[in-house]
Amino acid sequence: MGAMRPRGPVCAVAALLLALTAGCTGGAEEAAPERTTAAATPTAPATRSSPAPSPVGPVSLPALMAREHTGSDLRLGRVLARTSAYTRYAVTYEANGLTISGVMNIPRGEGPFPALVLAHGYIDPDVYVTGQGMPREHDLLARSGYVVLHVDYRNHARSDDDPDNDVNLRLGYTEDVIGAALALREAGRPEMDTDRLGLLGRSMGGGVVYNTLVVAPGLFDAAVAYAPVSAHPEENIDHFQRPDDDPLVDRIEAAHGTPGSNPEFWRQVSPLTHADRVTEPLLIHHGTADDTCPLRWTHEAVAAFEKAGADVELRTYRGEGHTFGPRWRESMDVTMRYFERHLR
């Protein structure tokens, strides 16, 4: 759960998202998950925005909304594994001018299959290897009849580098996920039915899910987030980076100001400011014993999305920690029924 460290320059492009980790707590088994649509008292309710807001600055969610995103040239590389249920490939695609790597599981049998884009949680890019972060999800979802594209993100594995990414709050990860969806659609492969497209993110990837839904409404048909980070980037910085005296914090505040000195910047990088743009159904899973990403963060996000009129559902799991242990399969059964309902 170390602080996020900047990665050395190599290429270019702007920006990306929330600070994060992939904490590791187990959970005692309990009864069925609690299903809620209301949340605890929100500390920052959603603020209405126009459907096509003017960019406040080049590093902001409105700037990403105004951008014409591109995704193309999906290429299947070498076979990484063959199972009785699916074949796993190394892949690359283009997203807003960068080459992004990843892995793709393609089920055996008669397609076309609905497709899912997976957004992983924080792993230090210096140690990350392609496809790392959600092996259980890759396997189960492919065995259940989904094409699964796991995004490596810029600065990870074989993806191109973006030297400004960390200082610009990693908003570029959102671009990489949007590009993945567009590349899947553009590929026109017979195994995939990309008129049925879902998004799943864990931890930091849950924050990427929030951003993607407000930046590109209508791109996906449904989304699921597991144990997401705070929807307020400054809260993630305070929780994950500042306690470790991460020098990146000073660089971020030198570039963008503090919430006190430049509140409009921080307001415009929160997806809750633009919650009324969400058009897709969203399911969130969170354990009550999560000591990496507190449950209150999700309660606040759910309240804000609901207030803005979004179709959001929260499932809580008593005693479960950040990575989900005993009740992971139960949560995935809920996830697959959710995608079945919205994608099949």
C-alpha positions in Angstrom: 0.0 0.0 0.0 2.9 2.3 -0.7 2.5 5.8 -2.0 2.4 6.5 -5.7 5.7 7.2 -7.2 6.3 9.2 -10.4 7.7 7.4 -13.3 10.5 8.7 -15.5 9.6 10.5 -18.7 9.6 8.9 -22.1 6.6 10.0 -24.2 3.9 12.5 -23.6 0.2 13.2 -23.3 -1.8 14.5 -20.4 -3.2 13.4 -17.2 -4.8 10.9 -14.9 -6.7 10.2 -11.8 -6.9 9.2 -8.2 -4.2 8.0 -5.8 -4.6 4.4 -4.6 -3.4 1.0 -3.4 -4.5 -2.6 -3.4 -4.8 -3.3 0.3 -5.3 -6.8 1.5 -7.8 -7.6 4.3 -9.9 -10.7 4.6 -13.5 -10.9 5.8 -15.6 -13.1 8.0 -18.4 -14.8 6.2 -21.9 -13.4 6.8 -25.4 -13.6 5.4 -26.4 -12.3 2.0 -25.0 -9.0 1.0 -27.0 -6.0 2.0 -28.6 -4.3 -1.0 -29.0 -0.5 -0.7 -29.7 2.4 -2.9 -29.6 5.1 -0.3 -26.4 6.1 1.4 -25.1 7.6 4.6 -25.1 11.4 4.9 -23.0 12.8 2.0 -20.4 15.3 2.8 -20.4 16.8 -0.6 -23.6 16.4 -2.6 -23.5 16.4 -6.4 -23.4 19.7 -8.2 -25.4 20.1 -11.4 -23.5 20.7 -14.6 -24.5 21.5 -18.2 -24.5 18.5 -20.6 -21.5 19.9 -22.5 -19.5 22.0 -19.9 -16.7 24.3 -21.1 -13.3 23.1 -20.1 -12.1 24.8 -16.9 -8.5 23.9 -17.7 -6.5 21.3 -19.6 -6.4 19.0 -16.5 -10.0 18.5 -15.6 -12.9 16.2 -16.3 -14.6 18.9 -18.4 -11.5 19.0 -20.6 -11.8 15.2 -21.1 -15.5 15.7 -21.9 -14.7 18.2 -24.6 -12.0 16.1 -26.2 -12.7 13.9 -29.2 -11.4 10.5 -28.0 -10.0 7.9 -30.3 -9.4 4.2 -29.9 -8.4 1.9 -32.7 -5.9 -0.7 -34.1 -6.7 -3.5 -31.6 -4.1 -6.2 -32.2 -3.9 -9.7 -30.8 -0.4 -10.8 -30.2 1.1 -14.0 -28.8 -1.0 -16.6 -27.0 -0.4 -16.4 -23.3 -2.5 -19.4 -22.3 -5.1 -21.8 -23.6 -7.7 -23.4 -21.4 -10.7 -25.6 -22.1 -12.9 -22.4 -21.8 -10.9 -19.6 -23.4 -7.7 -18.4 -25.1 -5.6 -15.6 -23.5 -3.8 -13.2 -25.7 -1.3 -10.3 -25.3 -2.9 -7.3 -27.0 -2.2 -3.7 -27.9 -4.4 -0.8 -29.1 -4.2 2.9 -29.7 -5.9 5.4 -27.4 -5.6 9.1 -28.0 -2.3 8.7 -29.7 -0.7 6.3 -27.2 -0.2 2.6 -27.6 -1.7 0.7 -24.7 -1.0 -2.9 -23.9 -3.2 -5.4 -22.1 -4.5 -9.0 -22.1 -7.6 -10.4 -23.6 -9.5 -13.6 -22.9 -11.7 -14.8 -25.7 -14.1 -17.7 -24.9 -14.2 -20.8 -26.9 -17.4 -21.7 -28.7 -20.0 -19.9 -30.7 -20.0 -16.1 -30.4 -20.4 -13.3 -30.7 -19.8 -12.8 -26.9 -20.5 -9.5 -25.0 -17.2 -7.7 -24.0 -16.0 -6.3 -20.7 -13.2 -3.8 -20.1 -11.4 -4.3 -16.8 -9.7 -1.4 -15.0 -7.3 -2.6 -12.3 -6.4 -1.1 -9.0 -3.1 0.6 -8.0 0.1 -1.4 -8.5 3.4 0.4 -8.7 4.1 0.7 -12.4 7.8 -0.2 -11.8 6.8 -3.7 -10.7 3.5 -4.1 -12.6 3.4 -6.9 -15.3 0.9 -7.1 -18.1 -2.6 -8.2 -17.0 -1.8 -8.0 -13.3 -4.4 -7.2 -10.7 -7.6 -9.2 -11.3 -6.7 -12.8 -12.3 -9.8 -14.2 -10.6 -12.1 -11.9 -12.5 -10.3 -12.5 -15.9 -10.8 -16.3 -15.5 -14.3 -16.4 -14.2 -15.8 -13.9 -16.6 -14.2 -15.6 -19.6 -15.5 -18.9 -18.5 -18.9 -17.3 -18.2 -19.0 -16.2 -21.8 -17.5 -12.7 -21.9 -14.6 -11.4 -23.9 -12.4 -9.7 -21.3 -10.0 -6.9 -22.1 -7.7 -6.0 -19.2 -6.2 -2.5 -19.7 -2.5 -2.1 -18.6 -2.9 1.8 -18.5 -0.2 4.1 -19.8 3.2 3.9 -17.9 2.4 0.2 -17.2 3.9 -2.9 -18.8 4.3 -2.4 -22.6 2.1 0.7 -22.7 3.6 4.1 -23.8 4.8 6.5 -21.2 3.1 9.7 -20.2 5.5 11.8 -18.1 2.9 14.2 -16.8 0.5 11.5 -15.7 1.1 11.3 -12.0 1.2 15.1 -11.5 -2.0 15.4 -13.5 -3.9 13.0 -11.1 -3.8 10.1 -13.6 -6.8 11.3 -15.6 -5.1 9.6 -18.5 -6.2 6.2 -17.2 -9.7 7.3 -18.0 -8.6 8.0 -21.5 -7.1 4.6 -21.8 -10.3 2.9 -20.8 -12.4 5.0 -23.2 -9.9 4.1 -25.9 -10.2 0.4 -25.1 -14.0 0.6 -25.6 -13.6 2.5 -28.9 -10.9 0.1 -30.1 -13.1 -2.9 -29.3 -15.9 -1.4 -31.3 -13.7 -0.4 -34.2 -12.1 -3.9 -34.4 -15.2 -5.6 -35.7 -14.0 -9.0 -34.7 -16.5 -11.8 -35.1 -16.0 -13.2 -31.6 -17.3 -10.0 -30.0 -20.6 -8.3 -29.8 -19.5 -4.8 -29.0 -23.1 -3.6 -29.0 -23.0 -5.2 -25.5 -20.2 -3.6 -23.6 -19.6 -3.5 -19.9 -16.9 -1.9 -17.6 -15.6 -3.3 -14.3 -13.0 -1.6 -12.1 -11.5 -2.3 -8.7 -10.2 0.1 -6.1 -8.3 2.8 -8.1 -10.0 1.2 -11.1 -13.3 2.0 -9.4 -12.4 5.7 -9.5 -11.6 5.2 -13.2 -15.1 3.8 -13.6 -16.7 6.9 -12.1 -14.6 9.2 -14.3 -15.4 7.2 -17.5 -19.2 7.3 -16.8 -19.2 11.1 -16.5 -16.7 11.7 -19.3 -18.3 9.4 -21.9 -21.9 8.7 -21.1 -23.4 6.0 -23.4 -20.1 4.4 -24.2 -20.8 1.4 -22.0 -24.0 -0.4 -21.3 -23.4 -1.1 -17.6 -20.6 -0.7 -15.1 -19.5 -2.4 -11.8 -17.0 -1.0 -9.2 -15.4 -2.9 -6.4 -14.2 -1.1 -3.3 -13.6 2.2 -5.1 -11.4 5.0 -4.0 -12.8 8.3 -3.0 -14.5 10.4 -5.7 -12.5 13.4 -4.4 -8.8 13.1 -5.6 -7.6 15.3 -2.7 -9.1 12.8 -0.2 -7.1 10.0 -1.8 -3.9 12.1 -1.7 -4.5 12.8 2.0 -5.3 9.1 2.7 -2.6 7.4 0.6 0.2 9.7 -0.2 0.5 12.5 2.4 1.1 10.2 5.4 4.1 8.7 3.6 5.5 12.2 2.7 5.3 11.3 -0.9 7.2 14.0 -2.8 4.6 13.8 -5.6 2.2 15.7 -3.3 4.3 18.8 -3.5 4.6 18.5 -7.3 0.8 18.2 -7.6 0.1 21.2 -5.4 2.8 23.2 -7.1 1.1 22.5 -10.5 -2.5 22.8 -9.5 -2.8 24.5 -6.1 -4.3 23.1 -2.9 -8.1 22.7 -2.4 -7.9 25.9 -0.3 -6.0 28.0 -2.9 -7.6 26.6 -6.0 -10.9 25.0 -5.1 -12.3 25.2 -8.6 -9.6 22.9 -10.0 -10.3 20.3 -7.3 -14.1 20.6 -7.9 -13.6 20.0 -11.6 -11.6 16.8 -11.1 -14.2 15.1 -9.0 -16.7 13.0 -10.9 -19.4 13.9 -8.3 -19.4 17.5 -9.6 -20.6 16.0 -12.9 -22.8 13.2 -11.5 -25.8 14.2 -13.6 -24.0 13.1 -16.7 -24.1 9.4 -15.8 -26.6 7.5 -18.0 -25.5 3.8 -17.4 -26.6 1.6 -14.6 -23.8 1.3 -11.9 -23.4 -1.5 -9.3 -20.9 -0.9 -6.5 -19.6 -3.7 -4.1 -17.9 -2.7 -0.8 -16.9 -4.6 2.3 -17.7 -3.2 5.7 -14.2 -4.1 7.0 -12.3 -2.4 4.2 -9.5 -0.5 5.8 -7.9 0.6 2.5 -10.9 2.4 0.9 -13.4 3.3 3.7 -17.0 2.4 3.0 -18.0 6.0 3.8 -16.4 7.1 0.5 -18.8 4.8 -1.4 -21.8 5.9 0.7 -21.0 9.5 -0.3 -20.7 8.6 -4.0 -23.9 6.6 -4.1 -25.8 9.5 -2.4 -24.4 12.0 -5.0 -25.2 9.8 -8.0 -28.7 9.1 -6.7 -29.3 12.7 -6.1 -28.3 13.4 -9.7 -30.8 10.7 -10.9 -28.4 7.9 -11.8 -29.3 4.3 -11.6 -26.9 3.1 -8.9 -27.0 0.1 -6.6 -24.8 -0.6 -3.6 -24.1 -4.1 -2.2 -22.3 -4.2 1.1 -20.6 -7.3 2.6 -20.3 -7.5 6.3 -16.8 -8.3 7.5 -15.2 -8.3 4.0 -12.0 -6.4 3.5 -10.7 -4.5 0.5 -9.7 -7.4 -1.8 -12.7 -9.7 -0.9 -12.0 -13.1 0.4 -14.7 -15.6 1.5 -17.5 -13.8 -0.3 -15.7 -12.9 -3.5 -17.5 -15.6 -5.5 -20.8 -14.5 -4.1 -20.1 -10.9 -5.2 -19.1 -12.1 -8.6 -22.3 -14.0 -9.0 -24.2 -10.8 -8.3 -21.9 -9.0 -10.8 -22.6 -11.6 -13.5 -26.3 -11.5 -13.0 -26.1 -7.7 -13.3 -24.2 -7.9 -16.6 -26.6 -10.6 -17.7 -29.5 -8.3 -17.1 -28.0 -5.3 -18.9 -25.8 -6.8 -21.6 -27.5 -10.0 -22.8 
